[in-house]
Amino acid sequence: MRNKRVCDYIAEAIQNEILSGRMSSGVPLRQEELADSLGYSRIPIREALQILESQGLVFSKATGNKACGGG
């Protein structure tokens, strides 16, 4: 069993928000806003968003920004 990284905990928190419906599908996910609201720097937020993108919960827009894919 591997140790969880900070980005894994952040990904789990964001995943819970998406799956519970508190974050709506298509809503932009801004690293700065997530960092402020979750109390972390942007680097682990960025890594968490990449994890969620690989799981299909977040997608990249044409602008390069991330958005909720829905639950």
LOZADREN-263673 format. One line per field, with one value per atom (N, C-alpha, C, CB): x, y, z; atom name; residue number from 0; residue in one letter. Coordinates in steps of 0.02 Angstrom, whole numbers. Each point is the difference from the previous one (the first is absolute). Glycine has a CB too. Layout:
# LOZADREN-263673
east <- c(X:...) $
north <- c(Y:...) $
up <- c(Z:...) $
tivo <- c(CA:...) $
sekol <- c(NUM:...) $
kolza <- c(a:...) $
***
This chain:
# LOZADREN-263673
east <- c(42:-42:44:-92:80:42:-26:31:13:-20:-35:96:-148:-36:40:-110:109:32:-53:86:-64:-46:-49:87:-62:-43:-54:95:-81:-51:-58:90:-73:-52:-41:73:-39:-34:-46:97:-72:-41:-62:103:-95:-56:-51:75:-52:-45:-39:78:-43:-33:-48:100:-79:-43:-65:101:-97:-60:-46:66:-38:-40:-35:80:-46:-29:-55:109:-94:-48:-61:95:-87:-58:-43:67:-42:-38:13:-86:131:16:41:-3:36:33:-36:114:-143:-40:42:-91:65:33:13:-55:115:19:27:-85:81:25:76:-99:127:73:32:-11:67:37:65:-49:50:57:47:-70:132:50:6:62:-63:8:-57:61:-123:-58:0:-65:82:3:55:-43:100:55:-21:83:-117:-23:-52:22:-71:-54:23:-80:129:23:62:-46:78:57:66:-80:87:61:28:-41:104:29:-27:105:-90:-27:30:-19:80:32:-38:110:-126:-39:-71:68:-95:-66:4:-29:80:10:7:56:-17:9:-66:119:-158:-65:-47:14:-13:-42:21:-19:83:24:-24:101:-101:-25:-74:83:-122:-71:-14:-21:64:-9:11:39:10:12:-57:123:-162:-58:-64:54:-50:-58:-46:8:11:-43:13:-2:58:20:23:33:-46:24:35:-93:136:35:-42:112:-119:-35:51:-86:61:44:50:-92:73:43:56:-97:94:49:-23:88:-143:-28:-36:-12:3:-36:-71:108:-153:-70:-26:-17:-36:-32:-32:-21:30:-31:-67:112:-127:-63:8:-59:7:3:-42:24) $
north <- c(-59:59:62:-62:107:59:56:-32:76:57:50:-17:49:51:65:-53:85:66:53:-44:105:56:5:61:-68:7:-54:50:-109:-53:20:-85:117:24:56:-32:76:55:-28:78:-125:-31:-32:-20:-13:-32:52:-93:149:53:30:26:-13:28:-52:74:-137:-54:-3:-65:71:-1:57:-54:113:59:-11:74:-104:-13:-53:30:-86:-55:17:-78:123:20:52:-25:52:51:71:-85:94:67:38:-41:5:30:-26:9:36:-18:-16:71:-112:-19:62:-114:118:56:60:-40:41:57:3:-7:65:6:-13:82:-117:-13:41:-118:173:45:-18:91:-103:-21:50:-59:123:51:-3:72:-78:-3:-63:67:-124:-63:3:-62:91:6:42:-11:66:43:-35:100:-132:-31:-63:44:-80:-61:11:-64:122:16:-33:14:-27:-30:44:-116:103:36:-29:24:10:-21:-64:119:-136:-61:-63:58:-71:-61:4:-16:76:8:-22:96:-74:-19:-75:111:-142:-73:-36:15:12:-30:3:32:24:7:-49:121:-134:-49:-70:71:-87:-64:-7:-1:53:-1:-2:62:-31:-3:-72:120:-154:-70:-45:20:0:-38:20:-11:63:22:47:-106:130:46:73:-83:96:67:-4:34:18:0:65:-77:75:60:33:-50:116:39:20:42:-16:22:53:-27:65:53:-28:78:-142:-31:-2:39:-3:-1:-65:124:-140:-61:18:-54:6:8:-66:91:-87:-60:-38:56:-122:-43:-26:-31:42:-24:-65:56:-73:-59:-56:72) $
up <- c(0:0:0:61:-108:-4:45:-117:137:40:-45:79:-52:-37:-1:30:-87:-6:12:-82:94:11:-59:69:-130:-58:-2:-62:91:4:46:-22:78:46:-32:98:-134:-34:-54:24:-63:-53:31:-69:125:33:23:38:-11:22:-59:95:-150:-60:-29:-23:22:-25:40:-37:102:42:-17:91:-105:-18:-67:63:-110:-66:5:-55:88:3:42:-14:62:42:-35:101:-157:-36:23:-16:64:23:-52:118:-163:-58:-62:60:-97:-58:-61:44:-87:-62:-43:3:-30:-43:36:-76:142:39:-4:78:-95:-3:68:-94:94:62:-4:12:24:0:57:-52:34:50:57:-90:74:52:50:-82:57:44:42:-84:53:38:53:-101:83:48:60:-94:81:55:43:-71:39:38:39:-85:57:33:43:-96:89:42:-21:91:-156:-26:-56:30:-49:-56:-65:67:-122:-65:-26:-23:42:-27:18:8:56:14:-28:103:-110:-31:-73:77:-112:-71:-6:-23:68:-2:14:37:9:16:-60:120:-156:-59:-55:29:-33:-49:18:-22:87:23:-18:96:-82:-15:-74:106:-146:-72:-25:-10:39:-21:21:11:39:22:-37:112:-153:-38:36:-58:117:37:-18:92:-124:-20:-72:119:-158:-69:-15:-34:-16:-24:-53:26:-19:-51:-54:85:-140:-55:23:-81:132:26:43:-3:20:44:72:-77:92:67:13:-2:65:20:19:39:-46:20:26:-85:126:27:-57:111:-108:-50:24:-40:103:27:37:-92:129:42:-24:92) $
tivo <- c(N:CA:C:CB:N:CA:C:CB:N:CA:C:CB:N:CA:C:CB:N:CA:C:CB:N:CA:C:CB:N:CA:C:CB:N:CA:C:CB:N:CA:C:CB:N:CA:C:CB:N:CA:C:CB:N:CA:C:CB:N:CA:C:CB:N:CA:C:CB:N:CA:C:CB:N:CA:C:CB:N:CA:C:CB:N:CA:C:CB:N:CA:C:CB:N:CA:C:CB:N:CA:C:CB:N:CA:C:CB:N:CA:C:CB:N:CA:C:CB:N:CA:C:CB:N:CA:C:CB:N:CA:C:CB:N:CA:C:CB:N:CA:C:CB:N:CA:C:CB:N:CA:C:CB:N:CA:C:CB:N:CA:C:CB:N:CA:C:CB:N:CA:C:CB:N:CA:C:CB:N:CA:C:CB:N:CA:C:CB:N:CA:C:CB:N:CA:C:CB:N:CA:C:CB:N:CA:C:CB:N:CA:C:CB:N:CA:C:CB:N:CA:C:CB:N:CA:C:CB:N:CA:C:CB:N:CA:C:CB:N:CA:C:CB:N:CA:C:CB:N:CA:C:CB:N:CA:C:CB:N:CA:C:CB:N:CA:C:CB:N:CA:C:CB:N:CA:C:CB:N:CA:C:CB:N:CA:C:CB:N:CA:C:CB:N:CA:C:CB:N:CA:C:CB:N:CA:C:CB:N:CA:C:CB:N:CA:C:CB:N:CA:C:CB:N:CA:C:CB:N:CA:C:CB:N:CA:C:CB:N:CA:C:CB:N:CA:C:CB:N:CA:C:CB) $
sekol <- c(0:0:0:0:1:1:1:1:2:2:2:2:3:3:3:3:4:4:4:4:5:5:5:5:6:6:6:6:7:7:7:7:8:8:8:8:9:9:9:9:10:10:10:10:11:11:11:11:12:12:12:12:13:13:13:13:14:14:14:14:15:15:15:15:16:16:16:16:17:17:17:17:18:18:18:18:19:19:19:19:20:20:20:20:21:21:21:21:22:22:22:22:23:23:23:23:24:24:24:24:25:25:25:25:26:26:26:26:27:27:27:27:28:28:28:28:29:29:29:29:30:30:30:30:31:31:31:31:32:32:32:32:33:33:33:33:34:34:34:34:35:35:35:35:36:36:36:36:37:37:37:37:38:38:38:38:39:39:39:39:40:40:40:40:41:41:41:41:42:42:42:42:43:43:43:43:44:44:44:44:45:45:45:45:46:46:46:46:47:47:47:47:48:48:48:48:49:49:49:49:50:50:50:50:51:51:51:51:52:52:52:52:53:53:53:53:54:54:54:54:55:55:55:55:56:56:56:56:57:57:57:57:58:58:58:58:59:59:59:59:60:60:60:60:61:61:61:61:62:62:62:62:63:63:63:63:64:64:64:64:65:65:65:65:66:66:66:66:67:67:67:67:68:68:68:68:69:69:69:69:70:70:70:70) $
kolza <- c(m:m:m:m:r:r:r:r:n:n:n:n:k:k:k:k:r:r:r:r:v:v:v:v:c:c:c:c:d:d:d:d:y:y:y:y:i:i:i:i:a:a:a:a:e:e:e:e:a:a:a:a:i:i:i:i:q:q:q:q:n:n:n:n:e:e:e:e:i:i:i:i:l:l:l:l:s:s:s:s:g:g:g:g:r:r:r:r:m:m:m:m:s:s:s:s:s:s:s:s:g:g:g:g:v:v:v:v:p:p:p:p:l:l:l:l:r:r:r:r:q:q:q:q:e:e:e:e:e:e:e:e:l:l:l:l:a:a:a:a:d:d:d:d:s:s:s:s:l:l:l:l:g:g:g:g:y:y:y:y:s:s:s:s:r:r:r:r:i:i:i:i:p:p:p:p:i:i:i:i:r:r:r:r:e:e:e:e:a:a:a:a:l:l:l:l:q:q:q:q:i:i:i:i:l:l:l:l:e:e:e:e:s:s:s:s:q:q:q:q:g:g:g:g:l:l:l:l:v:v:v:v:f:f:f:f:s:s:s:s:k:k:k:k:a:a:a:a:t:t:t:t:g:g:g:g:n:n:n:n:k:k:k:k:a:a:a:a:c:c:c:c:g:g:g:g:g:g:g:g:g:g:g:g) $
***
